[in-house]
């Protein structure tokens, strides 16, 4: 299996151009996932004073969105090539490992983690690091793969066919992820499951997308488990967002 850096360097070379489509207008549109909506929900007049860190930011899509929304935003990413692409686009991104963050305790007001915490065995180590660098009352907005879904079948099929490009990846039920957050000190105060989308593999993906619409009607299916984790506020403090 390729190393984390090799895997996400290859991914960065594919998605780097996506940064061009992120504009002030698109960043302000109603968010299509909980991460973007969580950022947009913070009152505009408060954003410039809030430090946001995107964990495993890739080429910096969420860093750019947060910056355009007015936050003091930065990212950390294990792929040096992804960091180069982000920096070339004027984004504050540095190279580093989520399991050993190079930041002070309680340095950030908000953290985002769009599909990054599941790609190594030591997920709990990374979540504990997120808790360490987040201020009391701060929010962790992120997503991990949902386990009770047809996407798991698609993953195994892609691995068997030798076309799986995401390296190591694990998935979670709602209960499993709630326990991970709780064991690391977080409360989980919001959650939603995103629908499965076919992506580039239209034959297998299209069939699973069609089937997913049916399975979601009976309470399973979907793709990603989006969550909002809260670090308990200090005495007399209020959480960052309502």
N, C-alpha and C positions, 0 to 999 in steps of 0.2 A: 504493500500500500504506500502511495506517495506520502511524503511528509505534509504536515499542515501547511507549511509555507509553499511547497510546490503545488498543492491542490488549489490554494486560494490565489496564487499567482496566475495559474491558468484561467481561473474564473475571472480575475480582474481584467485580463486581456480581452475577454469576451464582452464584459459589461461596462467597460470604462466609458464608452460613448454615451451611456445612459445619463451621465451627469449633465450633458448638454440640454436635455429635455426638462430639467428642473429649473424653474424660473420663479420669480416672486409671485406670479399669478398661480402657477400650479401648486406651489407650497401653501398657498392660502385657501385652496379649494377644500371643500369638506373631505376630511380624511377617509380613505377607504380601508384603513386598519386602525387598531386601537393605539398604536404607537404615534401615528401622525395626529390622530384626534386628541390624544393626551397632551401633545405639545401645543396644539391649537387652543386647547381649553384654558391654558394659563392666560390670564389677562395681559394684553399687549403691553401695558405700561409697566409690568413687572419683569418682562422677559430679559431685558438688557442686564439686569442685576443677577441673573441666574446662570450658574455654570452647568453646562450639560456635557456629558461624555458619552460617546457612542462606542460600545464595547464590540470589538470585532467588526469594524466599520466598513471593511472592504475598500472600495474606491471613494467612499464618503457620501453616499446618497443621503443618509439621514443627517449627517453633519451639515450638508449643504441646506437641507430643508430647515433644520433648526436655526442655522445662521440667517437664512432669509426671513424666518419668522421673528428674528430679533434677539435670539439667545446668544450668550457667550458660549459657543459650541466648539468642541474639538473631538477627535476620535483616536482610537488606538487599534492597530491592525498588525497581524503577524507577517503578512506578505510585504516584503520591501517594494515589490513592483506596484502593488496596490497603493502603498503609501506615496510612491513617486507620482502616480497618476493623480491622486488626491491633491498633493502639494502643488503640482503643475496647474491645477484648477483653483489655486488660491485658498485651499482649505487647510485648517490646522489639524494635521494628522501625523502621528508618530508611530514608529515601529515598536511593538511590545507584545507580551503574552498576557492573556486575561487571567492566567493562574498566578501571576506575580506582577501586579500592577505597580508601575513606578510613580505612585502618587501618595500624598499624605493622607492620613486618616481624616474623614469627614471633609473632603475637599470639594465635592460636587453636590449640587442641589437636585439634579436629575440625572438618571442613567437610561440609555436605550440599548437594546440588545436584539437586533433583528436577525434571528436565526444563527446565532454564533455560539451559544452556550452548550449545544448538543454535539459538537464536532470533536470532542476529546473525552476520554473516560472520566476525567477529574472535574465534572460539572460542578459538584458541590464546592470544590476548592475555588473555582471562579466566582460562584455566587457569594461565597464568604468574602472574597476580595471586593466584590461589588458592594456588599454591606459595609465593609471597612471604610471605603472611600466616599460613601454616601453620607450626607448630613442627616441628623435625626429629623424625621418628618419628610424626608426625601422620597422620591418615587423611582422605581425601576420599571420601565416600560419595555416589554419584549415579546418574543414568541419562540416556541420550540415546536418540533413536529408532534402532531397528535397521534396517539397510538391506535385508537379505535377507529380506523379508517382504511379505505381501500388503497390509499397511497402507500401503505406498508407493502401491499402486493406489488405495486408498480416499482417500488424500490428494489425488492428482491428480483423481479423480472429484469430490471436494468442491470443489476449486478451479474445475474446469470448470463446476460447477453454481452457483458463487458463494456457497457456504455454508461455506467454510473460514474458521475464526475465529482461527487461531493465528498469522497473519502469516508472517514469514520463518521457515523451519524447514529444517534439513538433517538427514541421517541418516548412519549410519556402519556399516561392517562391524566385526567384532571386531578385525581387523588394523589397520584405519584408526584406530580409537579407541585401540588400544594404542600406535600410533605417535604420536598426539597427546599422550598422557600422557608417553611416553618423551621426546619432544622438549621437553617442559616440565619434565622432571626427575623425574616420578613413575614408580614401578613399579606394575603392575596385578597384584594378588595374588588377586583374586577377581572372578568375572563370572558372570552368568546372564541368560537371555533370558526376559522375561515373556510369557505368552500374550496373543494379541489378544483384546480385549473389545469387544463391539458398541457400547457407549455409547448415546447418545440416538438415533442413526440406525439404527433396528432393521432396516430392510429390507436396505440395503447392508451395514451392520455385522454383522447376523446372518448373512448369507450368507458374509461373509469370516471370521467367527468359526468357522463350521462348516468352511470350507475350511482354515483355519489349523490345526485339529486334525490334519488329514491331512498337511499339509506339514511339521509339526513332527516327525512320525514319520520323515521322511527327512533330518532335520538342518537344516532351514531354517524360515522362518516365525517368528511371534512378533510382538512389538510394541516393547518397550523393552529396551535393553541396559543392565542394571544393573551397576555396577562398583564396586570398592573400590581406590582408588589410595593408595599409600603414599609419603610423602616420606621418603627414606632417613634413618635416625636418625644423630645425631652419634656420634662415636667413643665406645664404651662405653655408649651409650644403648640402650634396648630400645624396639621399636615400642609404640604405645599399646595395641593390642588383639591378642589371640592370633589 
